[in-house]
Amino acid sequence: MGILCAVMAAGLGAIVSGAYRIEVEDGPEWFELAERQRQRRLHITPKRGTIFDRNGAPLAESVEVPSVSLDAVEMLRGIEPQYVPMRTTQYAERIAQALHLPVEEVAEKISRRRRFAWLKRRISESEVEAIRALSDRSERHPIRGLVIEGEGRRFYPNRELAGNLLGFVAPDGEGKEGLELSLETQLRGEASEVRGLRDRSGKLIFSETISNEQALAGHNVYLTIDKVIQFTAERELQAALGTYEAHGGSIVIVDPATGEILAMASAPGYNPNDYSNSDPAARRNRCVVDRFEPGSTMKVFTMAAALAAKTISPSASLYCEEGRMAIDNVVIHDTHPAKWLSPTQMLSLSSNIGMAKIGLGLGEQRLYEGFRRFGFGDITGVPLPGESSGVLRPRGRPWVQVETASSSFGQGISVTTLQLAMAMASIANNGRLMEPVLVSQVSDSTGLSLMKASPKVRREVVPGSVARLVSDMLVAVTEGEGTGVEAAIPGFRVAGKTATAQKIDPATGRYTDTHYVASFVGFIPAERPRVSIAVVLDEPMGGTYAGGSVAGPVFRRVGEMVLRHLGVAPRGSDPIKLSEVAKQAGSSGLGGAQETPGQDETEPRPLPTPNSAALRSGGTSVPHVKGLPAREAVRALLSLGLTVSMEGSGRIAHQDPAPGSIVPKGTTVRLVFESPS
C-alpha cells in the first residue's frame, strides 16, 4: 500500500506540475494561440467616394456588384483523401460551367485548399443564380464553400464625358489616372479591421461592431465642372476633329472672376468604364499635359506688358516693314503686309513684325518677367497628375535678340491650354490673375464639409486700366477685318485672339510648312466677362489650318451655348472704332510712352472731390484707396456712405469700382489685397 500510494502521489505531482506549467508558465502563449484559432479578422474596404459636378450631378460613383469567392477548405471538408481528386474534378466542371471559366483554372484553385480565393469578380445575374443553384442544400450533391459577396466597382454614368479629367480605377480599387489618382487619399478613405468569432469549420458566427461608421465610405468630391458645359465643349471639340482631321485638341473654360474651371475637354477621349480597350494616348489630359508653341495668342500678353511698362503708347504707330524684316540671320514675315500700324491694328491683323518691335522695345528681361507674371513657365497647381509647366527659357539661358523678337509673337516658347485660358482670364478680370479652382468642396459620408475652396488672387499682372484697354483692342480682332471674325457671337462683343503656330519637324529641327497648331483664346462678353475660353486644335489637315477659320468657329459655338446656359442675354454689339481705343486710352492716362519719374502705382493719390451733380442725386465719388492701410481705406469708404468687401491679405492691389466712379451711396466697393511676396 505504501508503494502504491507513493506511485500515485508521484503521478499526481507530475500532473499538477504539467498543469501548472501549461496554465501559469506557458499560459499567455496558449491563450494567444487559442485567440488566433477562434478569431477571424475581416478587413473592411470603405466605399469609394463620389465625384460630383458643380450642380450635384454624379460624374463617378461606386456601385456594388456581385463576385464569387471560394473556401476550398470548407468545400473539401469531410471527404476522404482517396476521393478528393475525383470530387475536385467534379466540382471544377460544375463551377466552370456556371461561371464560364476554364475547368483547369477552377480545379487549380480548389487544389490549393485555401480559405479564400476569388473565382470570378463582377458576375452577371444569370451567373449568380447558377452559383446559388450549386450551393442549394435541397439538391442531391450541393457544393459548399461558394460565397457570393458584394464588391464595389467604379461606375461612370456619363460614359466618355470628362473621361480624360476623371481617370479610372483599377480592379484593385486604386485610382490610376486623372482625379481618381490625384485625389486617391480623399476618395478611398481608410480601411477598417473587424474581429469576429468563427466556429470549428471557420465560418464567421459573430463580429464586433465598427467603431467608426465613416470609415465605410471615402470622402465625396465636388468639382467646379459644369456637366452641361463640359458636354458641349467635348461635342464641339470632337466635331472639329472630324471636320478638320486634326490629331487632337483641347478646350478649357474658366470663370474669370473666380478662377473656377467650368469645363476641361480633351480629344480624343475614352470611356473609363472600358479603359482596358482604349489607347493610352487617348487617356492623356491634353489641357495640362501637352505643351505647344502658342503663336500669336502671346501677342496679347506682350502688348499688355508693354502698355503696363509704358514702352508703347496706344496711339503710337510703328513701321511694319511692309511685311518683311530681318533680325540677325532670321527674316520675320507678316501674313498681312503693312507699312504703319497702331497697336490695336497689330493685334487685329496679327502683325509679327510690329509685335517683335514692341518686344524688343520692352527688352528681354521685362518681356520674360511679364510672361512669368501671367503664369507662363510655371504650373497652375490644379490637382491633376502630370501637369506641364511649359518652357520659357531655352536651357536656362537668357534670350538673345532674335529669341526676344520671336518670343513676343509666341515662337520658341511653349505653354499649356490651361495656362493660356488663365492668362486670358486675368485680362478679363481687370488684370488680376486668379488661382485655378477645380475642386470646390470635399465632404465626408455624413455630408460634413471638410474643405471648401474660395477665390484667391495670385497677383495683379497689369493695372486694371491696361487690362481694359487690351480688352478693347481684342474686340477689334473679332470685328471688321480682324483675323477672328469667325469667332464673333451675334449680340455680344467678343474679345479674343487667333493663332496659327508652325510645328517643329523632329527630323530636321526646323519649322514645317505642313503641320500647325490652330488656336483661339478669348472671353465674352467683353464688357462684363463671364467666361474665358481657350480652344486648341493640333495639326488640322482638312483643307485649312488657320486659327481664325478652325478654332474660331468652335469658340463661337461653345460660347453661344455657355452664355445661354448661364442666362446671359445679348445686349447688342455695335462695331468698335479703332480710333476710339486710343482716345479711351488717353483719357485713362495711358497715352504717354514714358513713365513719369518717381511715379509709383502703389502710392496713394489725392482723393477726388465729388462733383455737385453727383451729390445732388444722392451719389458719391469712389476715392482712390490703393496703397492705403486697410483700416484707413475702410474708414474713408465708410465715411462716404459706401460699404466694403475685402478679399485676400496684404496690401490693397485693386479696387472695384474704379477711383472717380460716381456711384449711389450704399454701393459695395471691392478691395483685393495681395501679399507683397
C-alpha positions in Angstrom: 0.0 0.0 0.0 2.9 2.4 0.8 4.5 1.7 -2.6 1.1 2.1 -4.4 0.4 5.4 -2.6 3.9 6.7 -3.5 3.4 5.9 -7.2 0.0 7.6 -7.3 1.5 10.6 -5.4 4.3 10.9 -7.9 1.8 10.6 -10.8 -0.4 13.3 -9.3 2.6 15.5 -8.8 3.6 15.1 -12.4 0.0 16.0 -13.5 -0.1 19.1 -11.2 3.3 20.2 -12.4 2.3 19.9 -16.0 -0.9 21.7 -15.4 0.9 24.5 -13.6 3.4 24.8 -16.5 0.5 25.0 -19.0 -1.8 27.2 -17.0 0.7 29.6 -15.4 4.1 29.5 -17.1 3.0 29.0 -20.7 -0.5 30.4 -20.2 -0.1 33.6 -22.3 1.3 31.7 -25.3 -1.6 29.1 -25.3 -4.1 31.9 -24.8 -2.7 33.8 -27.9 -2.9 30.6 -29.9 -6.5 30.0 -28.9 -7.5 33.5 -29.8 -5.9 33.2 -33.2 -7.8 29.9 -33.8 -11.2 31.2 -32.7 -11.0 34.7 -34.1 -11.3 35.9 -37.7 -10.1 39.2 -38.9 -12.1 41.0 -41.5 -10.6 43.9 -43.5 -13.4 46.3 -44.4 -12.6 48.3 -47.6 -14.6 51.6 -47.5 -16.8 52.5 -50.3 -15.1 54.9 -52.6 -16.4 58.5 -52.5 -18.4 60.0 -55.3 -17.3 62.8 -57.7 -20.0 65.4 -58.4 -20.1 68.3 -60.8 -20.9 71.8 -59.5 -24.6 71.2 -59.6 -24.5 67.8 -57.7 -24.7 65.5 -60.8 -22.6 62.4 -60.2 -19.6 62.0 -62.6 -18.1 59.0 -60.9 -19.6 56.7 -58.3 -19.1 53.3 -56.7 -21.8 50.6 -57.2 -22.0 47.2 -55.6 -21.7 44.3 -58.0 -21.7 40.5 -57.1 -18.5 38.5 -57.1 -18.0 34.8 -56.1 -15.2 33.6 -53.9 -14.1 30.1 -52.9 -13.4 28.5 -49.5 -11.6 25.3 -50.6 -11.2 24.0 -47.0 -15.0 24.1 -46.4 -15.6 22.6 -49.9 -13.5 19.5 -49.3 -14.2 19.1 -45.6 -15.3 15.6 -44.6 -14.2 14.0 -47.9 -11.9 11.0 -47.6 -8.5 11.6 -49.1 -8.8 8.9 -51.8 -11.9 10.7 -53.1 -10.6 14.3 -53.1 -9.1 14.2 -56.7 -12.4 12.9 -58.1 -14.5 15.4 -56.1 -12.2 18.3 -57.2 -12.7 17.4 -60.8 -16.4 17.1 -60.5 -16.8 20.4 -58.6 -14.5 22.2 -61.0 -16.5 21.1 -64.0 -19.8 22.2 -62.5 -18.4 25.6 -61.3 -16.6 26.3 -64.6 -19.9 25.6 -66.5 -21.8 28.0 -64.3 -19.2 30.8 -64.4 -18.0 30.2 -68.0 -14.4 29.6 -66.8 -11.7 27.1 -67.8 -12.0 23.9 -65.8 -8.3 23.7 -65.2 -8.3 27.2 -63.6 -11.1 26.3 -61.2 -9.5 22.9 -60.3 -6.2 24.6 -59.5 -7.8 27.0 -57.1 -9.7 24.1 -55.3 -6.5 22.0 -55.1 -4.7 24.8 -53.2 -7.1 24.4 -50.3 -7.1 28.0 -49.2 -9.7 29.7 -47.1 -10.2 32.4 -49.6 -9.7 32.8 -53.4 -11.6 34.8 -56.0 -13.3 32.6 -58.6 -14.8 35.4 -60.7 -15.3 39.0 -60.0 -18.3 41.1 -61.2 -20.5 38.3 -62.3 -23.9 38.6 -64.1 -27.3 37.9 -62.6 -27.5 34.6 -64.5 -24.2 33.5 -63.0 -25.4 34.5 -59.6 -28.4 32.2 -60.0 -26.3 29.4 -61.3 -23.9 29.6 -58.2 -26.9 29.7 -55.8 -28.3 26.6 -57.5 -25.0 24.8 -57.0 -25.0 25.7 -53.3 -28.7 24.7 -52.7 -28.9 22.3 -49.8 -32.0 20.8 -51.2 -30.1 19.4 -54.2 -28.6 15.9 -54.1 -24.9 17.0 -54.3 -24.6 20.6 -53.1 -21.2 22.3 -53.3 -20.1 24.0 -50.1 -17.7 26.9 -49.8 -19.1 29.1 -52.6 -19.7 32.6 -51.3 -21.4 35.5 -53.3 -20.1 38.8 -52.0 -20.9 42.4 -52.9 -17.9 44.2 -54.3 -17.5 47.9 -55.1 -17.0 48.8 -58.7 -16.3 52.3 -60.1 -19.0 53.4 -62.5 -19.1 56.4 -64.7 -22.7 57.1 -65.6 -21.9 59.6 -68.3 -19.6 57.3 -70.2 -16.9 59.3 -72.1 -17.9 62.6 -70.5 -14.8 64.1 -68.8 -13.0 60.8 -69.0 -9.6 62.4 -69.5 -10.2 64.6 -66.5 -11.6 61.9 -64.1 -9.3 59.0 -64.9 -10.3 55.4 -63.9 -10.0 52.9 -61.0 -8.2 49.6 -61.5 -9.8 46.3 -60.2 -7.6 46.5 -57.0 -9.5 49.7 -56.1 -6.7 52.2 -56.7 -7.1 55.2 -59.0 -4.7 55.2 -61.9 -5.1 58.4 -63.8 -6.7 61.8 -63.6 -8.6 63.0 -60.5 -9.0 59.3 -59.4 -5.2 59.2 -58.9 -4.5 62.7 -57.6 -7.4 62.6 -55.1 -6.9 58.9 -54.1 -6.4 59.7 -50.4 -9.7 61.7 -50.2 -11.8 59.3 -52.3 -10.6 56.0 -50.9 -10.9 56.6 -47.2 -9.2 54.5 -44.5 -9.7 50.7 -44.4 -11.0 49.2 -41.1 -10.4 45.9 -39.4 -13.1 44.0 -37.6 -12.6 41.0 -35.3 -15.1 38.1 -35.3 -15.6 34.7 -33.8 -15.7 31.6 -36.0 -16.8 28.0 -35.5 -14.7 24.9 -36.0 -15.3 25.0 -39.7 -14.0 28.6 -40.0 -17.4 30.2 -40.6 -18.0 33.7 -39.1 -20.7 33.5 -36.4 -20.2 36.8 -34.6 -18.4 40.0 -35.3 -17.7 43.2 -33.5 -19.4 46.5 -34.4 -17.5 49.1 -36.4 -16.4 51.9 -34.1 -16.1 54.5 -36.9 -19.0 54.2 -39.4 -17.5 57.0 -41.5 -14.7 54.5 -42.5 -17.2 52.6 -44.6 -17.1 55.4 -47.2 -14.5 57.7 -48.7 -14.9 61.4 -49.0 -17.2 62.9 -51.7 -15.6 65.5 -54.0 -17.5 68.3 -55.7 -15.9 69.8 -58.8 -16.3 73.2 -60.4 -17.0 71.5 -63.7 -20.5 72.1 -65.1 -21.7 68.9 -66.7 -23.7 70.7 -69.4 -20.8 73.0 -70.4 -18.4 70.0 -70.4 -20.7 68.0 -72.7 -20.9 70.9 -75.2 -17.2 71.5 -75.2 -16.5 67.8 -75.8 -19.1 67.6 -78.5 -17.9 70.6 -80.4 -14.3 69.5 -80.0 -15.0 66.1 -81.3 -16.9 67.5 -84.3 -13.9 69.8 -85.1 -11.5 66.9 -85.0 -13.7 65.1 -87.5 -14.2 68.1 -89.7 -10.6 69.3 -89.9 -9.0 65.8 -89.5 -6.9 67.1 -86.5 -4.8 64.7 -84.4 -6.1 66.1 -81.1 -7.5 69.1 -79.3 -8.4 70.7 -76.0 -10.8 73.3 -74.6 -10.6 75.0 -71.2 -13.5 77.2 -70.0 -12.9 79.4 -66.9 -14.9 81.9 -64.9 -12.5 84.9 -64.9 -13.8 86.4 -61.7 -13.3 83.3 -59.5 -10.8 81.1 -61.4 -13.3 78.2 -61.4 -12.8 75.8 -64.2 -16.2 75.2 -65.8 -15.0 72.7 -68.4 -11.8 70.9 -69.4 -12.3 68.9 -72.6 -9.6 66.8 -74.3 -9.9 64.8 -77.5 -9.6 62.0 -78.5 -11.2 60.7 -75.3 -12.2 57.3 -73.9 -14.8 55.6 -71.8 -13.4 55.0 -68.2 -15.9 52.1 -67.8 -13.9 50.3 -70.5 -10.5 51.7 -70.1 -8.7 48.5 -71.0 -9.8 48.7 -74.6 -8.6 52.3 -75.0 -5.4 53.7 -76.5 -3.1 55.0 -73.7 -2.6 58.2 -75.8 -6.3 58.8 -75.7 -6.3 58.8 -71.9 -4.0 61.8 -71.8 -5.4 65.1 -70.5 -4.1 67.4 -73.2 -5.3 70.5 -71.3 -2.5 70.2 -68.7 -0.1 67.6 -70.1 0.5 68.7 -73.7 2.6 71.8 -74.3 2.7 73.7 -77.6 4.0 76.9 -79.1 1.2 79.4 -78.6 1.9 81.5 -81.6 0.0 84.8 -82.0 -2.0 84.4 -78.8 1.1 85.5 -76.9 0.8 88.9 -78.6 -1.9 89.8 -76.2 0.4 89.4 -73.2 3.3 91.1 -74.9 1.1 94.1 -75.6 -0.2 94.2 -72.1 3.3 94.0 -70.6 4.5 96.8 -72.9 1.5 99.1 -72.1 2.0 98.4 -68.4 5.7 99.4 -68.6 4.7 102.4 -70.8 7.2 101.5 -73.5 4.5 101.8 -76.2 1.6 104.3 -76.5 -1.9 103.1 -77.6 -2.0 105.9 -80.1 1.5 105.3 -81.5 2.3 103.9 -85.0 5.1 101.6 -85.8 6.5 100.9 -89.2 5.9 97.2 -90.0 8.4 97.0 -92.9 5.8 96.1 -95.5 5.6 92.5 -94.2 9.4 91.6 -94.2 12.0 92.3 -91.5 15.4 90.7 -90.9 16.8 90.3 -87.4 20.3 88.7 -87.2 20.1 85.8 -89.6 16.3 85.4 -89.4 13.7 87.0 -91.6 10.3 87.7 -90.0 7.2 87.8 -92.2 3.7 89.1 -91.8 0.6 87.4 -93.3 -1.0 90.8 -93.8 1.9 93.1 -95.1 1.5 96.8 -94.0 3.5 99.9 -93.6 2.3 101.8 -90.4 0.1 100.1 -87.8 -1.2 101.1 -84.4 -1.0 98.7 -81.5 -4.7 97.8 -82.0 -4.2 97.1 -85.7 -1.2 94.9 -84.8 -3.5 92.7 -82.8 -6.3 92.9 -85.2 -4.1 91.9 -88.2 -1.8 89.8 -86.1 1.4 91.5 -87.1 4.6 89.6 -86.2 6.9 92.4 -87.2 5.0 95.1 -85.1 4.9 92.8 -82.1 8.6 91.9 -82.5 9.4 95.6 -82.3 7.3 96.1 -79.3 9.0 93.1 -77.6 12.5 94.4 -78.5 11.5 97.8 -77.1 10.3 96.2 -73.9 13.5 94.3 -73.5 14.4 90.7 -72.9 14.2 90.8 -69.1 10.9 92.7 -68.8 9.3 90.6 -71.5 10.3 87.4 -69.7 9.1 88.8 -66.3 5.8 89.9 -68.0 5.2 86.3 -69.2 6.1 84.9 -65.8 3.6 87.3 -64.1 0.8 85.9 -66.5 1.7 82.4 -65.2 3.7 81.0 -68.1 6.6 78.8 -67.3 5.1 77.7 -64.0 2.5 75.1 -63.1 -1.0 76.3 -62.2 -1.3 73.9 -59.2 -4.5 72.2 -60.2 -4.8 68.7 -58.6 -4.1 66.8 -61.8 -1.2 64.4 -62.4 1.5 65.2 -65.0 0.8 68.9 -65.3 3.4 70.6 -67.5 4.9 74.0 -66.6 5.7 74.9 -70.3 9.0 76.3 -71.4 10.1 79.9 -71.5 13.9 79.9 -71.1 15.9 77.8 -73.6 18.0 75.6 -71.3 18.1 78.2 -68.6 19.9 80.9 -70.5 18.7 84.4 -71.3 17.1 85.2 -74.7 19.2 86.7 -77.5 17.8 89.4 -79.7 16.1 87.1 -82.2 14.7 85.0 -79.5 13.2 88.0 -77.8 11.6 89.1 -81.0 10.2 85.6 -81.8 9.0 85.1 -78.2 7.0 88.3 -78.4 4.8 86.6 -81.0 4.8 83.1 -79.5 7.6 81.2 -81.1 10.4 79.4 -79.2 8.3 79.1 -76.1 5.6 76.6 -75.0 2.5 76.8 -72.9 -0.5 74.6 -71.9 -4.1 75.2 -72.7 -4.9 75.8 -69.1 -2.1 78.4 -68.7 -3.5 80.2 -71.8 -7.0 80.2 -70.5 -6.0 81.5 -67.1 -3.8 84.2 -68.6 -6.6 85.5 -70.8 -8.9 85.3 -67.8 -6.6 87.8 -66.0 -7.1 90.3 -68.8 -10.9 89.8 -68.4 -10.6 90.2 -64.6 -9.1 93.7 -64.7 -5.5 92.4 -64.6 -5.9 90.0 -61.6 -4.6 86.5 -62.1 -6.7 84.0 -60.1 -5.6 80.6 -58.9 -7.5 78.0 -60.9 -10.1 76.1 -58.9 -11.1 72.6 -59.9 -12.2 71.1 -56.6 -14.8 73.3 -54.9 -15.6 71.1 -51.9 -14.7 67.9 -50.1 -17.2 66.3 -47.6 -17.3 63.1 -45.7 -20.0 60.4 -46.0 -22.3 62.2 -43.5 -22.2 65.5 -45.5 -19.8 67.4 -43.2 -17.7 69.8 -45.2 -14.0 69.1 -44.8 -12.7 71.6 -47.4 -14.3 74.4 -49.3 -12.4 76.4 -51.9 -12.7 80.2 -52.2 -11.4 82.5 -54.9 -7.8 83.6 -54.4 -5.9 86.3 -56.3 -2.4 85.1 -57.2 -1.2 88.6 -58.3 -2.1 91.6 -60.2 -0.3 91.2 -63.5 -1.2 94.5 -65.1 -3.1 97.6 -63.9 -6.8 97.5 -64.4 -6.7 100.4 -66.9 -4.2 98.4 -69.1 -6.4 95.3 -68.9 -9.5 97.2 -70.0 -7.5 98.8 -72.9 -6.3 95.5 -74.1 -9.8 94.1 -73.9 -11.0 96.9 -76.3 -8.1 96.1 -78.6 -9.1 92.4 -78.6 -12.7 93.2 -79.7 -11.2 94.6 -82.9 -9.8 91.1 -83.6 -13.3 89.7 -84.0 -14.8 92.6 -85.9 -14.2 94.3 -89.2 -11.2 93.0 -90.9 -9.8 91.2 -87.9 -8.4 87.7 -88.1 -11.0 86.3 -85.7 -14.3 87.3 -87.2 -15.4 83.7 -87.3 -15.5 83.7 -83.5 -17.9 86.7 -83.3 -21.2 85.9 -81.5 -24.3 87.9 -82.6 -25.5 90.2 -79.8 -22.2 90.2 -77.8 -18.8 91.8 -78.0 -16.2 89.1 -78.2 -12.6 89.8 -77.1 -10.1 87.3 -78.4 -7.0 86.4 -80.4 -6.3 83.9 -83.1 -3.1 81.9 -83.6 -1.7 79.7 -86.3 1.6 78.3 -84.9 4.0 76.2 -87.0 5.2 73.0 -85.5 8.8 71.8 -85.5 9.7 68.8 -87.6 11.5 66.4 -85.2 13.6 65.0 -88.1 15.1 68.4 -89.2 14.6 70.5 -86.1 13.1 73.3 -88.2 9.6 74.7 -88.6 7.5 72.8 -91.1 5.0 74.3 -93.6 2.6 71.4 -93.3 1.9 71.0 -89.6 0.3 73.7 -87.4 -1.4 74.3 -84.1 -4.5 76.3 -84.5 -5.9 78.1 -81.5 -8.3 80.8 -80.4 -8.5 82.3 -76.8 -10.8 85.0 -75.7 -13.6 86.0 -73.3 -17.2 87.0 -73.5 -19.0 89.4 -73.1 -16.1 91.9 -73.4 -17.7 94.5 -71.1 -18.6 92.1 -68.2 -16.8 88.9 -68.9 -18.5 85.7 -67.7 -16.2 83.1 -69.3 -12.7 82.8 -70.7 -12.4 80.1 -73.4 -9.2 78.6 -74.9 -9.6 76.3 -78.0 -6.5 74.4 -79.3 -6.5 72.0 -82.3 -3.4 70.0 -83.1 -2.5 69.6 -86.7 -5.7 70.3 -88.5 -5.5 69.0 -92.1 -8.9 69.4 -93.6 -8.1 72.0 -96.2 -7.4 74.9 -93.8 -5.3 75.3 -90.7 -5.7 79.0 -89.7 -6.7 79.6 -86.1 -9.4 82.0 -87.1 -11.0 79.6 -89.5 -10.5 76.4 -87.5 -10.6 77.3 -83.8 -12.7 80.4 -84.1 -16.0 78.6 -85.1 -15.5 76.2 -82.2 -15.1 79.1 -79.8 -18.3 80.7 -81.2 -20.5 77.6 -80.9 -19.2 76.8 -77.4 -19.5 80.4 -76.3 -23.1 80.7 -77.6 -24.2 77.7 -75.6 -22.4 78.7 -72.4 -24.0 82.2 -72.5 -27.4 80.6 -72.9 -26.8 78.1 -70.1 -25.6 80.9 -67.8 -28.6 83.1 -68.7 -26.7 86.0 -70.2 -28.9 87.9 -72.5 -27.5 89.6 -75.7 -27.2 93.4 -75.4 -26.1 94.3 -78.9 -22.6 94.6 -80.4 -22.0 97.9 -82.3 -18.7 97.7 -84.1 -15.9 99.3 -82.2 -13.9 102.0 -83.9 -10.1 101.7 -83.7 -9.7 105.4 -83.3 -11.8 105.3 -80.1 -9.5 102.9 -78.4 -6.6 105.4 -78.5 -8.9 108.1 -77.2 -10.1 106.0 -74.3 -6.5 105.1 -73.5 -5.6 108.8 -73.4 -8.4 109.5 -71.0 -7.2 106.7 -68.8 -3.7 108.1 -68.5 -2.1 105.6 -70.9 -1.2 108.0 -73.7 2.4 108.5 -72.8 5.1 106.1 -73.8 7.4 107.0 -70.9 6.7 106.6 -67.3 6.7 109.7 -65.1 9.8 109.7 -62.9 9.1 108.9 -59.3 5.5 107.8 -60.0 4.5 104.6 -58.2 1.3 102.8 -58.9 1.0 101.8 -55.3 1.4 105.3 -53.9 -1.9 106.8 -52.6 -3.2 109.6 -54.8 -5.3 112.6 -53.7 -8.9 111.7 -53.1 -11.1 113.1 -55.9 -13.7 115.7 -54.9 -17.3 114.6 -55.7 -19.0 116.9 -58.2 -22.1 118.8 -57.2 -24.4 116.9 -59.6 -23.4 113.6 -58.0 -24.1 114.9 -54.5 -27.4 116.3 -55.6 -28.5 113.0 -57.0 -27.6 111.2 -53.8 -24.4 109.6 -55.2 -20.8 109.9 -54.3 -17.4 109.6 -56.0 -15.3 106.5 -55.2 -12.0 107.6 -53.7 -8.6 106.2 -54.6 -7.5 103.9 -51.7 -5.0 101.7 -53.4 -1.8 101.7 -51.3 -3.5 102.9 -48.2 -3.5 100.8 -45.0 -6.6 98.6 -44.8 -8.1 100.4 -41.7 -7.6 103.9 -43.3 -9.1 102.7 -46.6 -12.2 101.3 -44.9 -12.7 104.4 -42.8 -12.5 106.6 -45.9 -15.0 104.5 -47.8 -17.5 104.2 -44.9 -17.4 108.0 -44.3 -18.7 108.5 -47.8 -21.6 106.1 -47.3 -20.1 103.1 -49.1 -19.8 99.5 -48.0 -16.7 97.4 -48.2 -15.9 93.9 -49.4 -12.4 92.6 -48.9 -10.5 89.6 -50.4 -7.0 88.3 -49.7 -4.4 89.7 -47.4 -1.5 92.1 -47.6 -1.7 95.4 -49.4 -4.6 96.8 -51.5 -3.8 95.8 -55.1 -7.1 96.6 -56.7 -10.4 98.3 -56.1 -13.7 98.0 -57.9 -15.5 100.3 -58.9 -12.5 102.3 -60.2 -11.5 105.5 -58.5 -13.6 108.5 -59.5 -16.6 106.5 -60.4 -19.9 108.1 -59.5 -22.0 105.5 -57.6 -25.1 105.6 -55.4 -24.5 105.6 -51.6 -24.5 102.1 -50.2 -22.6 100.6 -53.2 -20.1 97.9 -52.2 -16.5 98.7 -53.1 -14.5 95.5 -53.6 -10.9 95.7 -52.3 -8.5 93.0 -53.3 -5.4 92.6 -51.1 -2.2 91.0 -52.4 0.8 89.7 -50.4 4.0 91.7 -51.2 5.7 88.3 -52.0 
